[in-house]
Amino acid sequence: MNHKTNQARPVTAVEAQANRTLAQAHLRMGTADLTETDAATLSIHLAAQLSNLSDDQRRLRRRDLALVTHDLEALVEALETELGQLAGELKALNHRTDAARAYGAAKNVVALRRP
C-alpha cells in the first residue's frame, strides 16, 4: 500500500515574497481588508479615510499607499514571471510525455516486410 505523508511543501521564493508583501500591505493599510474587497471598494474606503485626515497625516498616508502600490506591482511582476516559467516547464513536460507515448506506441508496431 502506498501512503503519502503530510509533509510540508517548501515555500518558494515568490511565495515568501507574496506573503511578506501582503503582510506589509496589511500593516500599512491599517483597517483596510485586502482579502475581502475588490479594488473599487478599497479605493472608496481609502478615499474616505484620507478625507478625514489633516493635511500632514494625509501626506503620510499617501506616501504609505504609494509604497504599498509599488510593492504590490513588484509582486504582480514576480508572479507573472513565475507563471511564465511554470507554463514553459509544463509545455516541456507535455512535449516529453507526448514523445515518450509516441515512442512506446512505435515499439508496439509490427514492422511490415515487403516481399
C-alpha positions in Angstrom: 0.0 0.0 0.0 1.3 3.4 -0.9 0.7 6.2 1.6 1.6 9.8 1.0 2.9 11.6 4.1 1.6 15.0 5.1 4.9 16.8 4.8 5.0 20.5 4.4 6.0 21.6 1.0 8.9 24.1 0.9 7.8 27.7 0.3 9.2 29.1 -2.9 10.9 32.5 -3.1 7.9 34.0 -4.8 5.5 32.6 -2.2 7.7 34.1 0.5 7.8 37.4 -1.3 4.0 37.3 -1.7 3.4 36.6 2.0 5.9 39.3 3.1 4.4 41.9 0.7 0.8 41.2 1.7 1.7 41.3 5.4 3.4 44.6 4.9 0.5 45.9 2.9 -1.9 44.9 5.7 0.3 46.7 8.3 0.4 49.9 6.2 -3.2 49.9 5.2 -4.4 49.7 8.7 -8.1 48.6 8.9 -8.4 48.1 5.1 -9.1 44.4 4.5 -7.3 43.5 1.3 -8.7 40.0 1.1 -12.4 40.6 1.2 -12.8 43.6 -1.0 -12.3 44.5 -4.6 -10.2 47.4 -5.9 -13.2 49.8 -6.3 -14.4 49.2 -2.8 -10.9 49.5 -1.4 -10.4 52.8 -3.2 -13.7 54.2 -1.8 -12.7 53.1 1.7 -9.2 54.7 1.4 -10.6 57.9 0.0 -12.9 58.2 2.9 -10.0 57.6 5.3 -7.9 60.3 3.6 -10.7 62.9 3.6 -10.9 62.6 7.4 -7.2 63.3 8.0 -5.3 66.5 8.5 -3.0 67.7 5.6 0.1 66.3 7.3 -1.5 63.0 8.1 -2.9 62.8 4.6 0.6 63.3 3.1 2.0 60.5 5.3 -0.9 58.2 4.4 -0.5 58.9 0.7 3.2 58.0 1.0 2.3 54.7 2.7 -0.3 54.0 0.0 2.3 54.7 -2.7 4.7 52.3 -1.1 2.0 49.6 -0.9 1.2 50.2 -4.5 4.8 49.9 -5.6 5.3 46.7 -3.5 2.1 45.1 -5.0 3.1 46.0 -8.5 6.5 44.4 -7.9 4.7 41.3 -6.6 2.5 41.1 -9.6 5.6 41.3 -11.9 7.3 38.5 -9.9 4.1 36.3 -10.0 3.8 36.9 -13.8 7.4 35.8 -14.2 6.9 32.7 -12.1 3.7 31.9 -14.1 5.6 32.2 -17.4 8.3 29.9 -16.1 5.8 27.3 -14.9 4.0 27.5 -18.2 7.3 26.8 -20.0 8.0 23.9 -17.7 4.5 22.4 -18.3 4.9 22.8 -22.0 8.2 21.0 -22.0 6.8 18.2 -19.8 3.9 17.7 -22.1 6.3 17.6 -25.1 8.4 14.9 -23.3 5.3 13.0 -22.3 4.0 13.0 -25.9 7.4 11.9 -27.2 7.5 9.0 -24.7 4.0 8.0 -25.6 4.8 8.1 -29.3 8.0 6.1 -28.8 6.1 3.5 -26.7 3.4 3.2 -29.4 6.1 2.9 -32.1 7.7 -0.1 -30.3 4.4 -2.0 -30.5 4.0 -1.6 -34.2 5.0 -4.7 -36.1 7.3 -4.0 -39.0 5.8 -4.8 -42.3 8.1 -6.7 -44.7 7.9 -6.4 -48.4 8.5 -9.5 -50.4 
